């Protein structure tokens, strides 16, 4: 066929193990279950920092000073107010009953175009929570709550969604969630963003493309089904029955397994601890149920896929934490985007700074060369 056949050794389904970019953002040790953001262990950073600190870290490579953090918070806050075209786009989406993640994609496309990369990245990071909150209210027949420029991203997101002051412990828990999910190597949505930027396309296109990738049920769409599964299980005693039934029917247990980790995803521990804090000592919580389901599911998965080490991933406790915060399941994927947009932008900057267009090869597995037959001479099928 002209080109030499590629050997099986060179062909990696799903690009597993292929190094496709250099990054100074996230380091994942999948065997030890450790994750570092710009050198900081995620377990130290996520429960302590506010989301603005993580944004600063990812975008500049270092943690901010108090003044820098305050300035970034104020700059984001000043850009959370939605423009009329965005509000109108969301109203149209609500009338069409679009899902929150589709409305988020439309909302991002409607953000005003601006000069300068720095302004654009601030508008994107500030715009996402404002769009998510406004759309949720419009969908429920309520007026959007204007953003409050004195608040940080996590605080204002809860305020714009529910129209009241969130408790400090809920703001802390949401900051922890946003930090935990901010970046994670070349996951599907981040890789999508980098591919788009590699063509010298713009940052908004990269974020819109990344949203499309995130939406899929085995990436950012997993926590909704996790919550459904937990609600179907209902009580710890039914966990074994429901999980085994899923596996017997060849289905995936959502919230388990990860391409990079062969142990429990380190983000699961952080999100589980945050959920425990939110729940306090309250009995009969989803958190309590999730702990039982985790044990049963890991054992069942080990029996069904021995040696594959399918352990709890971040999305399992994302569902639990966001539910315990009173956030609706329909918003789970959009809330993931509010966090991950920080990483998408950071990767876009990295890609643009040392760019080479992505153009992997494919392995041809179609028909052997054959002669062309004109339409009039082709035999009837
Ligand atoms: N439940 C049951 N079986 C599973 C699961 C699961 N959760 N995950 C993987 N497997 C099985 C596969 O069916 C496959 O079996 P096979 O070899 O007999 O065909 C084997 O384990 C290997 O699975 P792959 O799909 O090759 O693993 P991969 O690394 O490609 O997939 C993924 C990782 C997509 C996360 C997968 O584990 C999955 O679908 N999990 C459920 C969805 C989920 O929780 N997604 C959230 C991921 S975290 C995030 O995106 C932030």
Boltz pocket constraint, residues with backbone or C-beta under 6 A from the ligand:
constraints:
  - pocket:
      binder: B
      contacts: [[A, 14], [A, 217], [A, 218], [A, 219], [A, 220], [A, 222], [A, 251], [A, 252], [A, 253], [A, 254], [A, 255], [A, 256], [A, 257], [A, 258], [A, 259], [A, 260], [A, 301], [A, 305], [A, 308], [A, 310], [A, 313], [A, 314], [A, 315]]
      max_distance: 6.0
